[in-house]
Amino acid sequence: MRSVRARAALGATLVVAVALVAAGLAVLLVLRANLIDQADLQAEVAAREAAGQLATGTPYEDVELDDEEDHPVQVTDEEDRVVIVSKDLRAVTGTGASGVTPVPSASAGATPSPGDDDDGDDDTDDDGDDDRSRPGRGEVSSDDPDFSDGTATVGRTTADYRFAAVEATTPDGVTLTVYAGAPLAAEQEAVNTVRGAMLTGLPLLLVVVAGVTWLVTRRALRPVEGIRREMAAITASEDLARRVPEPGSRDEIAALARTTNETLTVLEASVERQRRFVADASHELRSPIASLRTQLEVAEAHPELLDLPGAVADTVRLQVLAADLLLLARLDAGEKPGSATVELGALVREEVSQRTGDRIPVRVEVPEGGAFEVNGSRGQLSRVIGNLLDNAQRHADASVAVSVAADGRGVRVEVRDDGAGVPEEERERIFERFVRLDDARSRDDGGAGLGLAIARDVASRHGGTLTVHRAAEGGAAFRLWLPRPS
């Protein structure tokens, strides 16, 4: 039962079985109700036929009871004494009296029982137990008859019957109750036949349902098995360039295969990016470490030749690079930026005020009294502004400016310079890690190529964007947009 096919086949079989059993019971109940209604109608017709004869004054012995074998009749008087029975009726149950031998009594012309009215008016049973009104003299009750189940022995045959009870009053004022039966053998035979057919066909139908469900599920899940085998092969070979087979159908399994391949593509790109990152980081770390080691070895052999400022510079560069790599690793790990409130205008002024050693003074354009609050990490946002200013200082000729302004539902920080700018085809590439567009610059002056990559990653983590455009001064304009607190 661990197989999806087995569970699907079992589930479908159980559902169909429950549905068929419920439908079969409903059919049997409806069929039985219809057949009983037919038996009730036959019994009522027979009872009213006999009651009609009694109401017209026909003597008991002259009452004609047609089809006595199929419709046995028993007639009782007001005291439940049997006055008429069908020919060959030997025993009966389910009627007003169990006797089948008429008692000696007056016929239809006898004197009424005590308490009967002779005024010709309709008589009413004052017993209190029966709310029905007795039919008037020479009339048959128009009320719906009472029905009951019972048995009757006609000749030597005993069978189940459905009895209808109809009252009639003779012209002499004697109220009689006519019980006429209709056989239930046909109803029982029909119900048994249908039940037998259902019990025979149900197991066969369930076997067919289980087999068809098994085959259909097996065929439907065949592509899934292909996807599983290919994924197992990819895991074993660690070859992320492989892809799972995509079926030609447009169903959920095809969507699963496409999504799996898209996931593999993203995973392959991520792994490749990580490998490239590790390789570039190793390459970048090699230079300052090698330079620092060389200076220390020279100083060990010739202390008078120690280039202390150069060693300090290499150490600082190594420290900055390590900090950048650590920050990128934290960003890649999904570190949350925090939810502190940061006022970007004040943050820009503070960052610029600390840059006393910049080659070109930075012009700050922040409106007085403006509220430029965002949510995030003050340290990371300060790092973004610092990286953008470092980049502008590196490429500017004589002018660097930073401005803060409201922009829709957010705040825009723009850093501009009057340098050569960024070619349009390179405006996305410069945000990649370890990318330097100016190969003529030395590695020491040009940095490691991580500043802009860190800035964009931080902006993205804060729900914002970082793009580059052409500045009015002719150089590059980096625009940082961050959403306001909701």
The 8 nearest C-alpha neighbors of each residue, nearest first, counted from 0:
[[1, 2, 5, 6, 3, 4, 9, 7],
 [2, 0, 3, 5, 6, 4, 7, 9],
 [1, 3, 5, 4, 0, 6, 7, 8],
 [4, 2, 6, 5, 7, 1, 0, 216],
 [3, 5, 7, 2, 6, 216, 213, 8],
 [4, 6, 8, 2, 3, 7, 0, 9],
 [5, 7, 9, 3, 8, 4, 10, 0],
 [6, 8, 10, 4, 5, 9, 3, 11],
 [9, 7, 209, 5, 212, 11, 213, 6],
 [10, 8, 6, 12, 7, 11, 5, 13],
 [9, 11, 7, 13, 12, 8, 6, 14],
 [12, 10, 14, 8, 13, 9, 7, 15],
 [13, 11, 9, 15, 10, 14, 209, 205],
 [12, 14, 16, 10, 15, 11, 9, 17],
 [15, 13, 11, 17, 16, 12, 18, 10],
 [16, 14, 18, 12, 13, 17, 19, 11],
 [15, 17, 13, 19, 14, 18, 12, 20],
 [16, 18, 20, 14, 15, 19, 21, 13],
 [19, 17, 15, 21, 16, 20, 22, 14],
 [18, 20, 22, 16, 21, 17, 23, 15],
 [19, 21, 23, 17, 22, 18, 16, 24],
 [20, 22, 18, 24, 19, 23, 17, 25],
 [21, 23, 19, 25, 20, 24, 18, 26],
 [24, 22, 20, 26, 25, 21, 19, 27],
 [25, 23, 27, 21, 26, 22, 28, 20],
 [24, 26, 22, 28, 23, 27, 29, 21],
 [27, 25, 23, 29, 24, 28, 30, 22],
 [28, 26, 30, 24, 25, 29, 31, 23],
 [27, 29, 25, 31, 30, 26, 32, 24],
 [28, 30, 32, 26, 31, 27, 25, 33],
 [31, 29, 27, 33, 32, 28, 26, 34],
 [30, 32, 34, 28, 33, 29, 27, 35],
 [31, 33, 29, 35, 30, 34, 28, 36],
 [34, 32, 36, 30, 35, 31, 29, 37],
 [33, 35, 37, 31, 36, 32, 186, 30],
 [34, 36, 38, 32, 37, 33, 39, 31],
 [37, 35, 39, 33, 34, 38, 32, 40],
 [36, 38, 34, 40, 35, 39, 41, 33],
 [37, 39, 35, 41, 40, 181, 36, 42],
 [40, 38, 36, 42, 37, 41, 43, 35],
 [39, 41, 37, 43, 38, 42, 44, 36],
 [42, 40, 38, 44, 43, 39, 181, 45],
 [41, 43, 181, 180, 39, 45, 179, 163],
 [42, 44, 46, 40, 163, 45, 41, 39],
 [45, 43, 41, 47, 46, 42, 48, 40],
 [44, 46, 48, 42, 43, 47, 179, 41],
 [47, 45, 179, 43, 49, 48, 44, 177],
 [48, 46, 50, 44, 49, 45, 51, 43],
 [49, 47, 45, 51, 46, 50, 44, 52],
 [48, 50, 52, 46, 51, 47, 45, 53],
 [51, 49, 47, 53, 52, 48, 167, 46],
 [52, 50, 54, 48, 49, 53, 47, 139],
 [51, 53, 49, 55, 50, 54, 57, 62],
 [54, 52, 50, 56, 57, 55, 51, 169],
 [53, 55, 137, 169, 51, 138, 56, 168],
 [56, 54, 52, 53, 137, 57, 51, 169],
 [55, 57, 53, 54, 107, 169, 170, 58],
 [56, 58, 53, 52, 55, 62, 61, 107],
 [59, 57, 107, 61, 106, 60, 56, 62],
 [60, 58, 61, 62, 106, 107, 57, 83],
 [59, 61, 58, 62, 83, 106, 57, 63],
 [62, 60, 58, 59, 63, 57, 52, 64],
 [61, 63, 59, 60, 57, 64, 52, 58],
 [64, 62, 65, 61, 49, 52, 60, 48],
 [63, 65, 67, 62, 66, 49, 85, 72],
 [66, 64, 67, 63, 70, 45, 68, 69],
 [65, 67, 68, 69, 70, 64, 71, 45],
 [66, 68, 70, 71, 65, 69, 85, 64],
 [69, 67, 66, 70, 71, 153, 87, 86],
 [68, 70, 67, 66, 71, 182, 181, 180],
 [69, 71, 180, 67, 181, 68, 66, 179],
 [72, 70, 67, 180, 85, 179, 68, 69],
 [73, 71, 179, 85, 178, 84, 70, 180],
 [72, 74, 84, 178, 83, 177, 179, 85],
 [75, 73, 177, 83, 176, 82, 81, 178],
 [76, 74, 81, 79, 80, 176, 82, 175],
 [75, 77, 175, 79, 78, 80, 176, 174],
 [76, 78, 79, 174, 175, 75, 80, 173],
 [77, 79, 76, 80, 75, 81, 175, 112],
 [80, 78, 75, 76, 77, 96, 81, 95],
 [79, 81, 75, 76, 78, 82, 102, 96],
 [82, 80, 75, 101, 74, 83, 102, 79],
 [81, 83, 101, 75, 74, 102, 80, 76],
 [82, 84, 74, 101, 73, 81, 59, 85],
 [85, 83, 73, 72, 99, 74, 86, 88],
 [86, 84, 72, 71, 88, 67, 87, 73],
 [85, 87, 88, 84, 67, 153, 71, 68],
 [86, 88, 154, 153, 89, 85, 68, 152],
 [89, 87, 153, 86, 85, 152, 90, 154],
 [90, 88, 152, 153, 87, 99, 154, 91],
 [91, 89, 152, 151, 88, 99, 92, 98],
 [90, 92, 151, 150, 97, 152, 93, 89],
 [93, 91, 149, 150, 94, 97, 151, 90],
 [92, 94, 149, 148, 147, 150, 91, 95],
 [95, 93, 96, 92, 178, 97, 162, 91],
 [96, 94, 79, 97, 93, 75, 178, 176],
 [97, 95, 94, 98, 79, 81, 80, 75],
 [96, 98, 91, 92, 99, 94, 95, 90],
 [99, 97, 96, 100, 81, 90, 91, 101],
 [98, 100, 90, 84, 89, 101, 88, 97],
 [101, 99, 98, 102, 81, 84, 82, 83],
 [100, 102, 82, 81, 83, 99, 103, 84],
 [101, 103, 82, 104, 81, 100, 80, 83],
 [104, 102, 101, 105, 82, 106, 81, 100],
 [105, 103, 102, 106, 82, 109, 101, 80],
 [104, 106, 109, 107, 108, 103, 110, 59],
 [105, 107, 108, 58, 109, 59, 104, 60],
 [106, 108, 58, 56, 109, 169, 57, 59],
 [107, 109, 106, 171, 110, 105, 56, 58],
 [110, 108, 105, 106, 107, 111, 171, 104],
 [109, 111, 112, 108, 171, 105, 173, 172],
 [112, 110, 173, 172, 115, 171, 109, 113],
 [111, 113, 115, 114, 110, 173, 172, 77],
 [114, 112, 115, 111, 116, 110, 173, 172],
 [113, 115, 112, 116, 111, 117, 122, 172],
 [116, 114, 113, 112, 111, 172, 117, 122],
 [115, 117, 118, 114, 122, 172, 119, 120],
 [118, 116, 119, 115, 172, 120, 171, 111],
 [117, 119, 120, 116, 121, 115, 172, 122],
 [120, 118, 117, 136, 121, 116, 135, 172],
 [121, 119, 118, 122, 135, 116, 136, 117],
 [120, 122, 135, 134, 123, 119, 136, 133],
 [123, 121, 133, 120, 135, 124, 116, 134],
 [122, 124, 132, 133, 125, 121, 131, 134],
 [125, 123, 126, 132, 133, 122, 129, 127],
 [124, 126, 127, 123, 129, 128, 130, 122],
 [127, 125, 128, 124, 129, 130, 123, 131],
 [126, 128, 125, 129, 130, 124, 131, 123],
 [127, 129, 126, 130, 125, 124, 131, 132],
 [130, 128, 131, 127, 126, 124, 125, 132],
 [129, 131, 128, 132, 127, 124, 125, 126],
 [130, 132, 129, 133, 124, 123, 142, 128],
 [133, 131, 123, 134, 124, 130, 122, 121],
 [132, 134, 123, 122, 135, 131, 124, 121],
 [135, 133, 140, 138, 139, 168, 167, 121],
 [134, 136, 121, 138, 168, 137, 122, 133],
 [135, 137, 170, 168, 172, 138, 169, 119],
 [136, 138, 54, 170, 169, 168, 55, 135],
 [139, 137, 135, 54, 136, 134, 168, 167],
 [138, 140, 167, 134, 166, 51, 141, 50],
 [139, 141, 134, 166, 142, 167, 138, 165],
 [140, 142, 139, 143, 134, 144, 165, 138],
 [143, 141, 140, 144, 131, 165, 166, 139],
 [142, 144, 141, 145, 165, 140, 164, 43],
 [143, 145, 164, 165, 163, 142, 146, 43],
 [144, 146, 164, 163, 143, 147, 165, 162],
 [147, 145, 163, 162, 144, 164, 161, 148],
 [146, 148, 162, 161, 93, 149, 163, 145],
 [149, 147, 161, 93, 160, 162, 146, 150],
 [150, 148, 93, 92, 160, 159, 161, 147],
 [151, 149, 159, 92, 160, 158, 91, 93],
 [150, 152, 91, 90, 157, 158, 153, 92],
 [151, 153, 157, 90, 89, 156, 88, 154],
 [154, 152, 88, 87, 156, 89, 155, 151],
 [153, 155, 87, 156, 152, 88, 89, 157],
 [156, 154, 153, 152, 157, 89, 87, 88],
 [155, 157, 152, 153, 154, 158, 151, 89],
 [156, 158, 152, 151, 153, 155, 150, 159],
 [159, 157, 150, 151, 160, 156, 152, 182],
 [160, 158, 150, 183, 149, 182, 151, 184],
 [161, 159, 182, 183, 181, 150, 149, 180],
 [160, 162, 148, 181, 180, 147, 182, 149],
 [163, 161, 180, 147, 179, 146, 42, 178],
 [162, 164, 146, 43, 42, 179, 178, 145],
 [163, 165, 178, 145, 144, 177, 176, 146],
 [166, 164, 177, 144, 176, 46, 47, 163],
 [165, 167, 176, 140, 175, 139, 177, 164],
 [166, 168, 139, 175, 50, 174, 54, 138],
 [169, 167, 174, 136, 173, 54, 137, 138],
 [168, 170, 54, 137, 171, 173, 172, 136],
 [169, 171, 137, 136, 172, 56, 54, 168],
 [170, 172, 169, 173, 108, 111, 110, 107],
 [173, 171, 169, 136, 170, 168, 111, 174],
 [172, 174, 169, 168, 111, 171, 175, 112],
 [175, 173, 168, 167, 77, 172, 76, 169],
 [174, 176, 76, 167, 166, 75, 168, 77],
 [177, 175, 166, 75, 74, 165, 76, 164],
 [176, 178, 74, 165, 164, 46, 73, 166],
 [179, 177, 164, 73, 72, 163, 74, 46],
 [180, 178, 72, 46, 42, 162, 163, 71],
 [179, 181, 162, 70, 42, 161, 71, 160],
 [180, 182, 42, 161, 70, 160, 38, 41],
 [183, 181, 160, 184, 159, 69, 161, 180],
 [184, 182, 186, 160, 185, 159, 187, 181],
 [183, 185, 187, 186, 182, 188, 159, 158],
 [186, 184, 188, 187, 183, 189, 182, 34],
 [187, 185, 183, 189, 184, 188, 34, 190],
 [186, 188, 184, 190, 185, 189, 191, 183],
 [187, 189, 185, 191, 186, 190, 192, 184],
 [188, 190, 192, 186, 191, 187, 185, 193],
 [189, 191, 187, 193, 192, 188, 194, 186],
 [192, 190, 194, 188, 189, 193, 187, 195],
 [193, 191, 189, 195, 190, 194, 188, 196],
 [192, 194, 196, 190, 195, 191, 197, 189],
 [195, 193, 191, 197, 192, 196, 190, 198],
 [196, 194, 198, 192, 197, 193, 191, 199],
 [195, 197, 193, 199, 194, 198, 200, 192],
 [198, 196, 194, 200, 199, 195, 201, 193],
 [199, 197, 195, 201, 196, 200, 194, 202],
 [200, 198, 196, 197, 201, 195, 202, 203],
 [199, 201, 197, 203, 198, 202, 196, 204],
 [200, 202, 204, 198, 203, 197, 199, 205],
 [203, 201, 205, 204, 200, 206, 199, 198],
 [202, 204, 206, 200, 205, 201, 207, 199],
 [203, 205, 207, 201, 206, 202, 200, 208],
 [206, 204, 208, 202, 207, 203, 12, 209],
 [207, 205, 203, 209, 204, 208, 210, 202],
 [206, 208, 204, 210, 205, 209, 211, 203],
 [209, 207, 205, 211, 206, 210, 212, 12],
 [208, 210, 8, 206, 212, 207, 12, 211],
 [211, 209, 213, 207, 212, 208, 206, 214],
 [210, 212, 214, 208, 213, 209, 215, 207],
 [213, 211, 8, 215, 209, 210, 214, 216],
 [214, 212, 210, 216, 8, 211, 215, 4],
 [215, 213, 217, 211, 216, 212, 218, 210],
 [214, 216, 212, 218, 217, 213, 211, 219],
 [217, 215, 219, 213, 218, 214, 4, 212],
 [218, 216, 214, 220, 215, 219, 213, 221],
 [217, 219, 215, 221, 216, 220, 214, 222],
 [218, 220, 216, 217, 221, 215, 222, 223],
 [221, 219, 223, 217, 222, 218, 216, 224],
 [220, 222, 224, 218, 223, 219, 217, 225],
 [223, 221, 225, 224, 220, 226, 246, 219],
 [224, 222, 226, 220, 225, 221, 227, 252],
 [223, 225, 227, 221, 222, 226, 228, 220],
 [226, 224, 222, 228, 223, 227, 229, 221],
 [225, 227, 223, 229, 243, 224, 228, 230],
 [228, 226, 224, 230, 225, 229, 231, 223],
 [229, 227, 231, 225, 230, 226, 224, 232],
 [230, 228, 232, 226, 231, 227, 243, 233],
 [229, 231, 233, 227, 232, 228, 226, 234],
 [230, 232, 234, 228, 229, 233, 227, 235],
 [231, 233, 229, 235, 230, 234, 236, 228],
 [234, 232, 230, 236, 237, 231, 235, 238],
 [233, 235, 231, 237, 232, 236, 230, 238],
 [234, 236, 232, 233, 237, 231, 238, 230],
 [235, 237, 233, 238, 234, 232, 239, 231],
 [238, 236, 234, 233, 235, 239, 232, 240],
 [239, 237, 236, 240, 233, 241, 234, 235],
 [238, 240, 241, 267, 237, 263, 233, 266],
 [239, 241, 238, 242, 267, 264, 263, 233],
 [242, 240, 239, 238, 233, 243, 263, 229],
 [243, 241, 260, 244, 240, 263, 229, 239],
 [242, 244, 226, 229, 260, 245, 256, 230],
 [245, 243, 226, 246, 242, 256, 225, 229],
 [244, 246, 256, 253, 243, 247, 257, 222],
 [247, 245, 248, 253, 244, 222, 252, 256],
 [246, 248, 245, 249, 253, 250, 244, 252],
 [249, 247, 246, 250, 253, 252, 245, 251],
 [250, 248, 253, 247, 251, 254, 252, 246],
 [249, 251, 253, 252, 248, 254, 255, 247],
 [250, 252, 254, 253, 255, 249, 256, 248],
 [251, 253, 255, 254, 250, 256, 223, 222],
 [252, 254, 256, 255, 251, 250, 246, 249],
 [253, 255, 251, 257, 252, 256, 258, 250],
 [254, 256, 252, 258, 253, 257, 259, 251],
 [257, 255, 259, 253, 245, 254, 258, 260],
 [258, 256, 254, 260, 259, 255, 261, 253],
 [257, 259, 261, 255, 260, 256, 254, 262],
 [260, 258, 262, 256, 257, 261, 255, 263],
 [259, 261, 263, 257, 262, 258, 242, 264],
 [262, 260, 258, 264, 263, 259, 257, 265],
 [261, 263, 259, 265, 260, 264, 266, 258],
 [264, 262, 266, 260, 261, 265, 267, 259],
 [263, 265, 261, 267, 262, 266, 260, 268],
 [264, 266, 268, 262, 267, 263, 269, 261],
 [267, 265, 263, 269, 268, 264, 262, 270],
 [266, 268, 264, 270, 269, 265, 239, 263],
 [267, 269, 271, 265, 266, 270, 272, 264],
 [268, 270, 266, 272, 267, 271, 265, 273],
 [271, 269, 273, 267, 272, 268, 266, 274],
 [272, 270, 268, 274, 273, 269, 267, 275],
 [271, 273, 269, 275, 270, 274, 268, 276],
 [272, 274, 276, 270, 271, 275, 269, 277],
 [275, 273, 271, 277, 276, 272, 270, 278],
 [274, 276, 278, 272, 273, 277, 279, 271],
 [275, 277, 273, 279, 274, 278, 280, 272],
 [278, 276, 280, 274, 275, 279, 281, 273],
 [277, 279, 275, 281, 276, 280, 274, 282],
 [280, 278, 282, 276, 281, 277, 275, 283],
 [279, 281, 283, 277, 282, 278, 276, 284],
 [280, 282, 278, 284, 279, 283, 277, 285],
 [283, 281, 279, 285, 280, 284, 278, 286],
 [284, 282, 280, 285, 281, 286, 279, 447],
 [283, 285, 281, 282, 286, 287, 280, 288],
 [284, 286, 282, 288, 283, 289, 287, 281],
 [285, 287, 289, 288, 284, 283, 290, 282],
 [288, 286, 290, 313, 289, 285, 291, 284],
 [287, 289, 291, 285, 286, 290, 292, 284],
 [290, 288, 292, 286, 287, 291, 285, 293],
 [291, 289, 287, 293, 292, 288, 286, 294],
 [290, 292, 288, 294, 293, 289, 310, 287],
 [291, 293, 289, 295, 290, 294, 288, 296],
 [294, 292, 290, 296, 291, 295, 289, 297],
 [293, 295, 297, 291, 292, 296, 298, 290],
 [294, 296, 298, 292, 297, 293, 299, 291],
 [297, 295, 299, 293, 298, 294, 292, 300],
 [298, 296, 294, 300, 299, 295, 301, 293],
 [297, 299, 302, 305, 301, 295, 296, 300],
 [300, 298, 296, 297, 301, 302, 295, 305],
 [299, 301, 297, 298, 302, 296, 295, 304],
 [302, 300, 298, 303, 304, 299, 297, 305],
 [303, 301, 298, 304, 305, 299, 300, 297],
 [302, 304, 301, 305, 298, 306, 300, 297],
 [303, 305, 302, 301, 298, 306, 297, 294],
 [306, 304, 298, 302, 303, 307, 294, 297],
 [307, 305, 309, 308, 310, 304, 294, 298],
 [306, 308, 310, 309, 305, 311, 294, 312],
 [309, 307, 311, 310, 306, 312, 313, 305],
 [310, 308, 312, 306, 311, 307, 313, 291],
 [311, 309, 307, 313, 312, 308, 291, 314],
 [310, 312, 314, 308, 309, 313, 315, 307],
 [313, 311, 309, 315, 314, 310, 316, 308],
 [314, 312, 316, 310, 287, 315, 311, 317],
 [315, 313, 317, 311, 312, 316, 318, 310],
 [316, 314, 318, 312, 317, 313, 311, 319],
 [315, 317, 313, 319, 318, 314, 312, 320],
 [316, 318, 314, 320, 315, 319, 313, 287],
 [317, 319, 315, 321, 316, 320, 314, 322],
 [320, 318, 322, 316, 321, 317, 315, 323],
 [319, 321, 323, 317, 322, 318, 316, 324],
 [320, 322, 324, 318, 323, 319, 325, 317],
 [321, 323, 319, 325, 320, 324, 326, 318],
 [324, 322, 320, 326, 325, 321, 319, 327],
 [323, 325, 327, 321, 326, 322, 328, 320],
 [324, 326, 328, 322, 323, 327, 321, 329],
 [327, 325, 329, 323, 328, 324, 322, 330],
 [328, 326, 330, 324, 329, 325, 331, 323],
 [327, 329, 325, 331, 326, 330, 324, 332],
 [330, 328, 332, 326, 327, 331, 334, 325],
 [329, 331, 327, 333, 332, 328, 334, 326],
 [330, 332, 328, 333, 329, 327, 334, 326],
 [331, 333, 329, 330, 334, 328, 327, 335],
 [334, 332, 330, 331, 335, 329, 460, 328],
 [333, 335, 330, 329, 332, 336, 331, 460],
 [334, 336, 337, 333, 460, 330, 461, 338],
 [337, 335, 376, 375, 334, 461, 460, 338],
 [336, 338, 375, 376, 335, 339, 374, 461],
 [337, 339, 375, 374, 340, 336, 376, 335],
 [338, 340, 375, 374, 337, 341, 376, 377],
 [341, 339, 374, 373, 372, 375, 338, 342],
 [340, 342, 373, 372, 374, 343, 377, 339],
 [343, 341, 372, 371, 344, 345, 346, 373],
 [342, 344, 346, 345, 371, 341, 347, 372],
 [345, 343, 347, 346, 342, 365, 371, 403],
 [344, 346, 348, 343, 347, 342, 349, 341],
 [345, 347, 343, 349, 344, 348, 350, 342],
 [346, 348, 350, 344, 349, 345, 343, 351],
 [349, 347, 345, 351, 350, 346, 352, 344],
 [348, 350, 346, 352, 347, 351, 345, 353],
 [349, 351, 347, 353, 348, 352, 346, 354],
 [352, 350, 348, 354, 353, 349, 347, 361],
 [353, 351, 349, 350, 354, 348, 355, 347],
 [352, 354, 351, 350, 355, 349, 356, 348],
 [355, 353, 351, 356, 352, 357, 350, 360],
 [356, 354, 353, 357, 352, 351, 360, 358],
 [355, 357, 354, 358, 353, 359, 360, 352],
 [358, 356, 359, 355, 354, 360, 392, 361],
 [357, 359, 356, 360, 392, 393, 355, 397],
 [358, 360, 357, 361, 397, 398, 392, 399],
 [361, 359, 357, 362, 358, 399, 398, 355],
 [362, 360, 399, 400, 363, 359, 351, 401],
 [361, 363, 400, 401, 399, 360, 364, 398],
 [362, 364, 401, 400, 402, 365, 361, 348],
 [365, 363, 402, 401, 403, 366, 362, 400],
 [364, 366, 403, 402, 344, 363, 367, 404],
 [367, 365, 369, 368, 364, 403, 404, 344],
 [368, 366, 369, 365, 370, 344, 364, 345],
 [367, 369, 366, 370, 365, 371, 344, 345],
 [370, 368, 367, 366, 371, 344, 365, 404],
 [369, 371, 372, 368, 342, 344, 343, 405],
 [370, 372, 342, 343, 410, 344, 369, 373],
 [371, 373, 342, 341, 370, 343, 340, 483],
 [374, 372, 483, 341, 484, 340, 482, 342],
 [375, 373, 340, 338, 339, 341, 484, 372],
 [376, 374, 338, 337, 339, 336, 461, 377],
 [375, 377, 336, 337, 379, 378, 380, 339],
 [376, 378, 380, 379, 381, 341, 375, 339],
 [377, 379, 381, 376, 380, 382, 383, 375],
 [380, 378, 382, 376, 381, 377, 383, 457],
 [381, 379, 383, 382, 377, 378, 376, 384],
 [380, 382, 378, 384, 379, 383, 377, 385],
 [381, 383, 379, 385, 380, 384, 386, 378],
 [382, 384, 454, 380, 386, 381, 385, 387],
 [385, 383, 387, 381, 386, 382, 388, 380],
 [384, 386, 382, 388, 383, 387, 389, 381],
 [385, 387, 389, 383, 450, 388, 384, 382],
 [386, 388, 390, 384, 389, 385, 391, 383],
 [387, 389, 391, 385, 390, 386, 392, 384],
 [390, 388, 386, 392, 391, 387, 385, 393],
 [389, 391, 387, 393, 388, 392, 386, 394],
 [390, 392, 388, 394, 393, 389, 416, 395],
 [393, 391, 389, 395, 390, 394, 388, 359],
 [392, 394, 390, 391, 395, 389, 445, 444],
 [393, 395, 418, 391, 392, 390, 396, 419],
 [396, 394, 418, 416, 417, 392, 391, 397],
 [395, 397, 418, 417, 398, 394, 416, 392],
 [396, 398, 395, 359, 417, 399, 416, 418],
 [397, 399, 416, 417, 395, 396, 359, 400],
 [398, 400, 416, 361, 415, 362, 391, 395],
 [401, 399, 362, 415, 361, 414, 363, 416],
 [400, 402, 414, 363, 413, 364, 362, 415],
 [401, 403, 364, 413, 365, 412, 363, 414],
 [404, 402, 412, 365, 411, 344, 364, 413],
 [405, 403, 411, 410, 406, 412, 402, 365],
 [404, 406, 410, 411, 409, 407, 371, 403],
 [405, 407, 410, 409, 411, 408, 404, 480],
 [408, 406, 409, 405, 410, 482, 411, 483],
 [409, 407, 483, 482, 406, 410, 405, 481],
 [408, 410, 482, 483, 406, 481, 407, 405],
 [409, 411, 405, 406, 481, 480, 404, 371],
 [412, 410, 480, 404, 479, 403, 406, 405],
 [411, 413, 403, 479, 402, 478, 480, 404],
 [412, 414, 478, 402, 401, 477, 479, 411],
 [413, 415, 401, 477, 476, 400, 402, 387],
 [416, 414, 476, 400, 475, 399, 470, 401],
 [417, 415, 399, 474, 395, 398, 391, 418],
 [418, 416, 474, 472, 395, 473, 398, 396],
 [419, 417, 395, 474, 396, 394, 420, 416],
 [418, 420, 474, 421, 417, 473, 394, 475],
 [421, 419, 474, 475, 418, 469, 422, 473],
 [420, 422, 475, 423, 426, 425, 419, 474],
 [423, 421, 425, 424, 426, 420, 419, 469],
 [422, 424, 426, 425, 421, 468, 427, 469],
 [423, 425, 422, 426, 427, 428, 421, 429],
 [426, 424, 428, 422, 423, 427, 429, 421],
 [427, 425, 423, 428, 424, 429, 421, 467],
 [428, 426, 429, 425, 430, 424, 431, 466],
 [427, 429, 425, 430, 431, 426, 434, 424],
 [428, 430, 431, 427, 426, 434, 425, 435],
 [431, 429, 452, 451, 428, 427, 432, 455],
 [432, 430, 429, 428, 452, 434, 433, 427],
 [431, 433, 449, 452, 434, 448, 430, 276],
 [432, 434, 448, 449, 447, 431, 435, 279],
 [435, 433, 448, 432, 431, 429, 436, 428],
 [436, 434, 448, 437, 433, 438, 429, 445],
 [435, 437, 438, 434, 429, 425, 421, 439],
 [438, 436, 439, 435, 440, 445, 441, 434],
 [439, 437, 440, 436, 435, 441, 445, 442],
 [440, 438, 437, 441, 436, 442, 445, 435],
 [441, 439, 438, 445, 437, 444, 442, 443],
 [440, 442, 444, 443, 445, 439, 438, 446],
 [441, 443, 445, 444, 446, 440, 447, 438],
 [442, 444, 441, 445, 446, 447, 440, 316],
 [443, 445, 441, 442, 446, 440, 393, 447],
 [446, 444, 442, 443, 440, 441, 447, 435],
 [447, 445, 448, 444, 443, 442, 449, 450],
 [446, 448, 449, 433, 445, 283, 442, 320],
 [447, 449, 433, 434, 435, 446, 450, 432],
 [450, 448, 452, 432, 433, 447, 451, 453],
 [449, 451, 453, 386, 452, 448, 454, 387],
 [450, 452, 454, 430, 453, 449, 455, 386],
 [453, 451, 430, 449, 455, 432, 454, 450],
 [454, 452, 456, 450, 451, 455, 449, 457],
 [453, 455, 383, 451, 457, 452, 456, 458],
 [454, 456, 458, 452, 457, 465, 453, 459],
 [457, 455, 459, 453, 458, 454, 460, 452],
 [456, 458, 460, 454, 459, 455, 453, 461],
 [459, 457, 463, 455, 461, 456, 460, 464],
 [458, 460, 462, 456, 463, 461, 457, 464],
 [459, 461, 457, 458, 462, 456, 336, 463],
 [462, 460, 458, 459, 463, 375, 457, 336],
 [463, 461, 459, 460, 458, 481, 482, 464],
 [462, 464, 481, 458, 459, 480, 461, 482],
 [465, 463, 480, 458, 479, 459, 466, 481],
 [464, 466, 479, 455, 478, 458, 480, 477],
 [467, 465, 478, 477, 464, 468, 479, 426],
 [466, 468, 477, 476, 478, 426, 475, 465],
 [469, 467, 476, 475, 470, 477, 466, 478],
 [468, 470, 475, 476, 474, 473, 420, 471],
 [471, 469, 476, 475, 473, 474, 472, 415],
 [470, 472, 473, 469, 474, 476, 415, 417],
 [473, 471, 417, 470, 474, 416, 415, 418],
 [474, 472, 470, 417, 471, 469, 418, 420],
 [473, 475, 420, 417, 418, 416, 419, 470],
 [476, 474, 420, 469, 470, 415, 416, 468],
 [475, 477, 415, 470, 468, 469, 467, 414],
 [476, 478, 467, 414, 413, 466, 468, 475],
 [479, 477, 413, 466, 465, 412, 467, 476],
 [478, 480, 465, 412, 411, 464, 413, 477],
 [481, 479, 411, 464, 463, 410, 478, 412],
 [480, 482, 463, 409, 410, 411, 462, 479],
 [483, 481, 409, 408, 463, 410, 373, 484],
 [482, 484, 409, 373, 408, 485, 372, 481],
 [485, 483, 373, 374, 482, 372, 340, 409],
 [484, 483, 482, 408, 374, 373, 409, 372]]
